[in-house]
Structures are given as C-alpha cells and as structure tokens.
C-alpha cells in the first residue's frame, strides 16, 4: 500500500528532471550532475529551519461493520534545482523553477492516483523556496502530498 504509492511517486517521469530518487536511494548529498532532482521523503524533514506541522489523519474506519478502512499519509517530494552560491540570489533560477513546477503537475495529472495506489487523487501543496539539503542551499520546491490509501 504505502510502499507501492512511494514507488509510483518515484517513478513519476517529469520532463527536465535528471534524477527521481526513491526512498531506498535518497542520497545524503547531491552533486551537480544529479540536478535537478526529486527526492521522495516519507518523513517530516526539517528543511530550511522550518518544521512541517501538518500531519496525516492516521488510520480511520467507518462506523459500519466490514466498512472500508483508510490511512491518510503526508509525503514530501522535494525538487532541488541548483545550488545557491553563498550570497547569490535566486532570481536567475526562477524561470526554470516555474517551468519545472509546471512539468511536475503535467506529469502528475497523468497519474493523479499514482496508477491506482491511492483511493482518491493526491492533494498537493506547493512550496517553492530555498531548501538546505546535505549542508547545501538549493533553489527548489517542496511538493507536500496528502494521500488516502486503503488500510
């Protein structure tokens, strides 16, 4: 269930993305040849000094006997575009960032339930910004997914 959805997310083919790392292959650090990259993060990471506070609803069952059981998950899909040199602005990266966000949703719209792994279409919150990963600041975007999966 959950593993299948994570694998489907990592398999999402986004035009312009060089690497899409599944949970089993998320690197500790990235090098320029791996960018832009998408990292599947099924944990609530501390990114750029912020701690995400929203949580999934957890396990729920309807009050009727033999009813469907569902689990709500929060998953982060972190897109890192380019390292930000010390003291440099992100303005030069904005057009590429916008194009890659559009490409992400074009790809996701073709697999909105991650090929049936989700009970309903993914809900995605978009958070472009500067993200610290592996000790380096990157221009990027966090796609915060909320999923409903059969339990």
C-alpha positions in Angstrom: 0.0 0.0 0.0 2.3 2.8 1.3 5.4 1.4 -0.3 3.6 0.9 -3.6 2.5 4.6 -3.6 6.0 5.8 -2.7 7.5 3.7 -5.6 4.9 5.1 -8.0 5.8 8.6 -6.9 9.5 8.0 -7.5 8.6 6.6 -10.9 6.9 9.8 -11.9 8.6 10.9 -15.1 8.9 14.7 -15.0 10.3 16.4 -18.1 13.5 18.2 -17.2 14.3 16.2 -14.0 17.6 14.4 -14.2 17.1 12.0 -11.2 14.0 10.9 -9.2 15.2 9.2 -6.0 13.0 6.5 -4.3 13.2 6.1 -0.5 15.7 3.3 -0.9 18.1 5.5 -2.9 17.8 9.0 -1.3 21.4 10.3 -1.2 23.0 12.1 1.8 24.3 14.7 -0.6 23.8 15.6 -4.2 26.4 16.6 -6.9 25.7 19.0 -9.8 25.3 16.1 -12.3 22.3 14.8 -10.4 20.4 18.1 -10.6 17.6 18.9 -11.0 16.4 16.1 -8.8 13.3 14.9 -7.0 13.6 13.1 -3.6 10.8 11.1 -2.1 10.8 11.8 1.6 8.1 9.9 3.6 9.3 11.6 6.8 8.6 15.1 8.1 12.1 16.6 7.5 13.4 19.8 8.9 14.0 21.8 5.7 15.4 25.3 5.8 14.9 25.6 9.5 11.2 25.0 9.2 9.4 22.0 10.6 6.2 21.0 8.8 3.4 20.8 11.4 0.5 19.3 9.4 0.0 15.6 9.9 -2.0 12.9 8.1 -5.3 11.9 9.7 -3.9 8.4 10.5 -5.9 5.2 10.4 -9.7 5.6 10.1 -12.5 3.1 9.8 -16.2 3.9 9.1 -18.6 3.1 11.9 -20.2 0.3 9.8 -19.3 -3.4 10.1 -17.0 -4.5 7.3 -16.5 -1.0 6.0 -13.5 0.3 4.2 -10.5 1.3 6.3 -8.3 4.2 5.1 -5.0 5.6 6.1 -4.0 9.2 5.4 -0.3 9.9 4.8 1.7 13.1 4.3 4.7 12.7 2.0 7.2 15.3 0.8 8.5 15.2 -2.8 11.4 17.6 -2.7 12.6 19.1 -6.0 16.1 20.6 -5.9 17.1 22.6 -9.0 20.5 24.2 -8.4 22.8 25.1 -5.5 22.7 28.6 -4.4 26.2 30.1 -4.1 26.9 32.0 -0.9 25.4 35.4 -1.1 23.8 34.8 -4.6 20.2 35.5 -5.4 17.7 33.0 -6.8 16.3 35.3 -9.4 18.2 33.7 -12.3 16.7 30.3 -11.4 13.0 31.4 -11.2 12.1 30.8 -14.9 13.5 27.2 -14.7 11.8 26.6 -11.3 8.4 27.7 -12.7 8.8 25.5 -15.8 9.7 22.5 -13.7 6.8 23.1 -11.4 4.5 23.1 -14.4 6.2 20.0 -15.8 5.7 18.3 -12.4 1.9 18.9 -12.5 1.7 17.8 -16.1 3.3 14.5 -15.2 1.2 14.1 -12.0 -2.0 14.9 -13.8 -1.5 11.7 -15.9 -1.0 9.6 -12.7 -3.1 11.5 -10.2 -3.9 8.4 -8.2 -0.3 7.1 -8.7 -1.6 4.4 -11.0 -4.3 3.2 -8.6 -2.1 3.2 -5.4 -4.3 6.0 -3.9 -8.0 5.8 -3.2 -8.5 9.4 -4.4 -6.4 11.9 -6.3 -3.4 13.2 -4.5 -3.7 16.6 -2.8 -0.5 18.6 -3.2 0.7 21.8 -1.5 3.3 23.7 -3.5 6.1 25.4 -1.6 8.8 27.0 -3.8 11.8 28.4 -1.9 15.4 27.8 -0.8 16.0 24.4 0.8 19.0 23.2 2.7 19.9 19.6 1.9 23.2 17.8 2.7 24.6 21.0 4.0 24.0 23.0 0.8 21.3 25.6 0.0 19.3 24.8 -3.2 16.7 26.6 -5.2 13.8 24.2 -5.2 10.2 23.3 -4.4 8.6 21.0 -1.8 5.5 19.2 -3.1 3.7 18.2 0.1 1.3 15.3 -0.8 -1.6 14.2 1.2 -2.7 10.6 0.3 -5.6 8.4 1.2 -4.8 4.7 1.0 -6.8 1.6 1.7 -5.9 0.1 5.1 
